[in-house]
Amino acid sequence: MRFNLPLQDKPFDVVGMGLNSVDFLSVVPEFPAPNSKTKMLRFSKQGGGQVATAMVALSRWGVKTKYIGKVGEDELGQFSLHSIRQEGVDVSSVTIERNTTNQFSMIIVDGPSGERTILWNRDERLMYREGELRKEEVCSGKLLHLDGHDIHAALQCARWAKEDGIPTIVDLDKVEPLTPNLIKEIDFIITSSRFPMLYTGISGQKKALLELQKHTPGFLCTTLGHEGAVALVNGEFLHVKGFEVNAVDTTGAGDVFHGGFIYGLLQNWKALEILRFANAVAALKCQDLGGRKGIPFLEEVQRFLSREKT
């Protein structure tokens, strides 16, 4: 099945509106116990954030991208903005919020498994206020990618995109009071593994997805970490297995998966091809520390997928 999206002629291939962050990553031999001291195995400071990282991945694959978001007027904000700009992403619509600290995260990575725990902080002033977003900027791409954290802004952007016939993709991992309104406006809903059960209150991945389908006309997909992803395609489940790699850090794997999914939509690949590519780029990212450092280039992905076929 191909989606055959009616993509319009726009200045950008993809516009993303959502989170950016600065990530401080510490790899430890084991998760610290209370009242203990643990020597770090590795440390890294990188740009992060769901939508920002997806835009960086797409830009690295030759896609013309634009990021819309807010950064703080501090060293962290400058670091985050530079980390996006240096990857070739257009940041002309980014707002620098005065007297505000940028979002940042402290991420503890378990060395043996690559699994991580994230501690984060975000100033409320980094949320968009009514009247700050501009429709012509939001709707300047063939596709629009959103997350559900600044829910009022995301809902406004989704409605503008629907008015202009621009397909939308959303990255959801938590439930807000306006989340039901948002998912009704979205064409492609890609969630964390826990979201369908959080939203519906139903245990069991497939049962929760079937219930979630009743609330939205959009395509549904859930990422499952190393187990791959499961999607609902024309009422039937499509499970695409994950790839085995030497995982160093899972931070940003879902963000890169979204980038891979969007890349496949732009290529008009079949649903199975899109999910396989998205799984591959997410897995390859996990071979390095941080959400962005390990994002593979297309040549690496193609070699990897060719080997996996044999």
N, C-alpha and C positions, 0 to 999 in steps of 0.2 A: 504494500500500500504506500502510495506517495501522497503527500498533502496538497501538492500543486497550488501553493499559495499565490494569490494575485499581488505580487510585489510591485510597488509603485516606483517610479523614478524619483529618487530622493538624494539629497546631498550626502547622506551617510547610509551604510548598509544596516547598522544597528545603533540605536541609542539606548543607553542604560541609565536609569534613575534609581539610586538607592545608596546603600552603605559604602563607605570607605573607612579604613582603619589603619592604625599602625600596630603591628604585632611584635611583641617581645617574646621570643620562643626559647625555652630552656629544655634541653634533653637531659633526663635524669635516669640513673640505672634502675630505679624503682620509685613508685609514687611515695612522696615523703609522708612519714607518720607525724602525728601531732607532736609538737615540742621537740622536733628533730632538726638536724642540719644535714643537707645533702649537697655533695659536690656535683656541679653540672658537668655533663659530658660534652655538650655543645651549647652555644648561644647564638642567636641571630635576631636582627631587627629588620623587618620587612614591611612593605605595604600589604594591606589586606582589605577585607570587606567583600561581601558577596557579589554585588553587581560590579564594583570596581575591578575585582579580580577576573570576573567573566569577560569584561571589556578588554583587559590586558591580554588574556588568552586569545581572544578573537583577533586582536590587533597583531599578535605574534604570528597568526596564521594568515595574515594578509587581508583581513577584513577591515573596512573603513568604519571606525567606531567613534562614538561621542559619549562622554560621561557627564551626567548631571548630578550634582550633589553639593553638600556643604563641607568645608574644612574649617578648622579652628584657626584663629589668628595667633598661632604659636609655632614653635619649632616642629612639633608633631604634625601640624597642619601643612606646613611647608614640605616636610618629608613626604607625607602622603600624596600631596599634589604632584611633587616632582616624580615620585615613583610611578604615577599613572602617565604623566606627560612624556617621560623618557621612553615609554613603550610605544609612542606614536598615537596615543589616544587623544582626541580633541577634548580639551578641558576649558574651552572658552566660556562655557555656561556654568562653571563651578563658582559658587559663592564663598568668599572668605568671610566668615562670621566674626565680627570684632569682639575682642575681650572674651574669647571662648577657647577652651582647650579641645583639641581634636579627639575623636573617639580613639581609644587604644585598648589593647588586649594583652593580658599576661597569659601565655599558653605553656602549660606543663606537658611535655611529651614523654611518654613512657618509652625508654630506649628499646627494650626487648620487643615490644609489640607495635610501636609507632602510633598507638592510640593517644589521644590528647584530651586535656581538660582545659577549658577556656574561662578565664575571668576577665570581664569586660566592663567598661564604663563609657557612657555617652551622655554628653550635656544635652538637655532638652532644647537648647537654642539651636542645635544642629538640625532640628526638625524644620520643615518648610512651613511658613505661615501663609495664611490665605492671601493670594494676590502676588506671591513671590515667583511662582513658576510661570513660564511663558509657553503657551500652546505651540507657537511656531518652532520653538527649540525642541520641545518634547516630541513633536510629530515630524521631525526632520530626518527620520530614518525609515528604512523599509520595514524594520522590525523594532519593537520596543520591549526591553527587558526590565523587569521590576523586581523588588523584594517587598516583603510585607511589614517591614519595621516602621517606616514612616507611613503608616496606613492611610492617613488622610491624603497625603501627597500622591501615594500610589493609586488610590481610587480615582483622584482627579485625572491623573495621567492616563489611566486605563480608559476612562470615559472619553477623553479627548481622542485617544487612538481609535476607539470604536467609531466615533463620529467621522473620522477621516479614513476608515477602512484599513488601518494598520494592524497587522497581527501582533498579539501580545504574548509574552512569556513571563511567568512569575516563579520566583524561588520562595517557597513557604516552609517555615520550620516552627512557627508558633501561631497560636490562635488569639486574635484580638476581637473586640466587639464588632468591628467593621469587616472582619475577614469574610463573613458570608456575602456581604455586598461586593467585595473585591472579586471573589472567585466567579461571580456571575458575569463579570465583564471580561474575563481572561480566556484566551484561546488555548493556551498550553500551560497547564499547571504541573509543575515538577516540585515534589515535596521531599522533605527528609523522611526517614523510615517511620518516625514516630507521629508525624503530623496526621495521617488519616485516622489513626486511633484516638489522638487527642481531640480532633475535630468532631468525630462521630460518637465517641464514647463506646465504640465497638472494638473488642479485642479480635485479633486475627487480621493480617494484612489484607488479604483478598476481600474478606467480608466488609472491612472498613472502606476499601476502595469502591466497592459496589454501592455502598451507602452514600459515599461522597459523590459518586456520579449522579445521584439524584438531585444534587444541589447545584450542579454546574453543567453547562453544555460543552465545556472545554475538554480537550484531550488530557488524560490523567497519567502521570508517571510518578513512581516513588523510587528513590535511590536506596540501595540496601548495603552500602559499603562494599566489602570484598565479595559479597554474594551477587553483586551486579545491580540490576534494576528490573522492576516489573511495571508494565503499562497496561492500560485498558484501551484496546484498539477495536472499534466497532463492536463493543460489548464482549470481546474476548480478551483473555489475559495473554500478554506476551512477556515472557520472562527471559531476559538476556543475562547469561552468567557473567560474573566478573572475571578478571584476569589475575593470575597469580604473579606477584612481583615481590621483591625484597623491600617491604614497606619500612620507611624511615619515619614518616610523619604523615598522618591523614588530614592535617589542616588544609582547608581549601579544596579538598577533593570534590565536594559537592558543587562548589563555585565553578570549577573547571569543567565538571560534567555539564553544567548549564551552558557554558561556552561551547562545548562540543556538540550539544544538542542543537543550539542555534546555528552553528556552522553547517550541520547537516541539513537543517531547514533551508538555508540559503543555497545549498547545492541541489535541493529537491531530491534527496536520496529517499529510498524506502525507509519505513519506520524501523525495521530491523537493522538496516545499515547505520541509521542515525544513532540508535541506542548502543550498537557495538562500538562505534567511533567514540561516543561519549564515555562509555565504560573504559575504553583504552586510554584516552587522554587523562582521565581521573586516576587510573591505576599508575600510569607513568609519572604523574605529578608526585605520587606518594613515595617515590624513590629518593626524594631530597627533602631537606628541611624547609618548612614554611609553605605558605599558600601559593607563592608565585615562582620561587627559584626553580622549582622542578617542572614548570609547565613545558611540555615538549614542543619542539618545532615539528612541522608537518612531515618532514622527511623521516624523523625518528618514529612518528606514529605509523607511517606507511610501512617502514621496515618491520616494526613490531607486529602489525596486523598480518603482514605477509608471512612472518615466522609462525604466528599462531594458526594460520590456515594449514600449514604443513604438518 
